[in-house]
């Protein structure tokens, strides 16, 4: 009986560990996606400001 409980606890522990890892992986992917988006937007803004400066419209 005691042994069975210990095994069950171990399985639950493993599952919790996995879910934390999955959450971390998802969070990290989300973070990378946001960073990539910010970089793309920054690059576009930079390009547009340079184009406008070149044409004399300027910001």
Secondary structure as GFF3:
##gff-version 3
##sequence-region A 1 59
A	DSSP	alpha_helix	2	55	.	.	.	ID=ss1
###
